Amino acid sequence: MSPVACRLCGAPLTETFVDLGMSPLCESYLPAQKLDAAETFYPLHVRICAGCLLVQLPAYVPGEQIFSDYAYFSSYSDSWVAHANRYAQAMIQRLGLGGGSLVAEVASNDGYLLQHFVAAGIPVVGVEPAANVAEVARAKGIRTEVVFLGGQTGARVADRYGRADLVAANNVYAHVPDIRDFTAGLAALVKAEGWVTLEFPHLLRLIERRQYDTIYHEHYQYLSLLTASRALATGGLSVVDVDELATHGGSLRVYARHAGAAGEPSPNVKAVLAAEEAAGLHTLAGHIGSPGNIGSPGRSGFAAAVFAIKRDLLRFLLAARADGRTVVGYGAPGKGNTLLNHCGIRSDLLAYTVDRSPHKQGLFLPGTHIPIHHPDRIAADRPDYVLVLPWNLRTEISEQLGYVRDWGGRLVFPIPALEVV
């Protein structure tokens, strides 16, 4: 059997970054009538390319199967909508956008971001592959093309609407199995003097903060600034600036332009690259780490950190069950499904979870078959503990769940280390 090839440079993928076993697609929520049917599990075996250093999950599942009908709606996170609004205001000011400009967003979801540009009188177009999600955006009056971005489709959108002054691609660069064709689409969408911004979780923070639950089949690659720059270069785009963000446990916002308009990269770019190099992320050996060193990146150190999270969470849940304590979940995010399936947690240890999205309520989590209820269920049942699965929204959710303390309930955060508060 021939080795899997790197999707960026084509080299054989022979090195393991971390292997999380088998898991179902993290957004494949189940209705009750399918609970007795067979369920497909796929490997979560993350490799690293010895050539270009891209950390990646082979495309076990094509993007069309995952994203054509999608259960994630961005607008159900208040903090994420607020983040999008801040981004929009910052870009309007930084780039001098106005009524004669065009803003395009790739993976525009339900219009959570573009609505802020519309409110400012700026023309927009969204590119969104999930038809069910795109319909919600269209209902808000946001022009949306239902298509996967690539070189050809990007050119078609540009022919129809014009090339954009700003192309935003938030939390999608990790989600594309053909990163080279997607990058060609970005280049086709943006004006010769325009700007592309990408936001994605930073591999450096994933390793430092033990965020292994952000590994799932929808995330085809795990990017550093170095590897993102190499990927953008395949489409003739150059990184000119970068911001470090707190979102999703630590992300980067990368600013890129066509190489002819790029100029010298900012000091921020040099600083982030230097931090990555100091952490060992510019060499294969640095990713792999040293045996037994939990604080080090890579296969040995990162795998040890993953095991420690699994051990501590299972110990807590088993002890709670033995003591007659009730534990329920909050949220039904993709990352939660990676965590629960990797740990083998079922409804005997986590009775149910709740979610604000009505698109998930009444369904069951993939693999674990834990039921998803409306958030009101927590106040009705008054559990002893609430396991918070979307830990990246800790501040927002802690405020939403402030009432749990009324009966002495406590919140549990599993990552980066088990914490009961």
PEZIRA-V104135 format. One line per field, one symbol per residue. ss: DSSP state (@ for helix, = for strand, . for the rest). Layout:
ss->???
//
This chain:
ss->....=......=..=========......=.@@@.......=======......===.....@@@@@......@@@.@@@@@@@@@@@@@@@@@@......=====.......@@@@@@...=====...@@@@@@@@@....==.....@@@@@@@@@@@..=======..@@@...@@@@@@@@@@@============.@@@@@@...@@@......==..@@@@@@@@@...=========.@@@.========@@@@....@@@@@@@@@@@@.....@@@@@.........@@@@@@@@@@@@@@@@@@@@@@@@@....====...@@@@@@@@@@........===.........=......===..@@@@@@...====..@@@@@@@@@@.@@@@@@..====.....==.
//
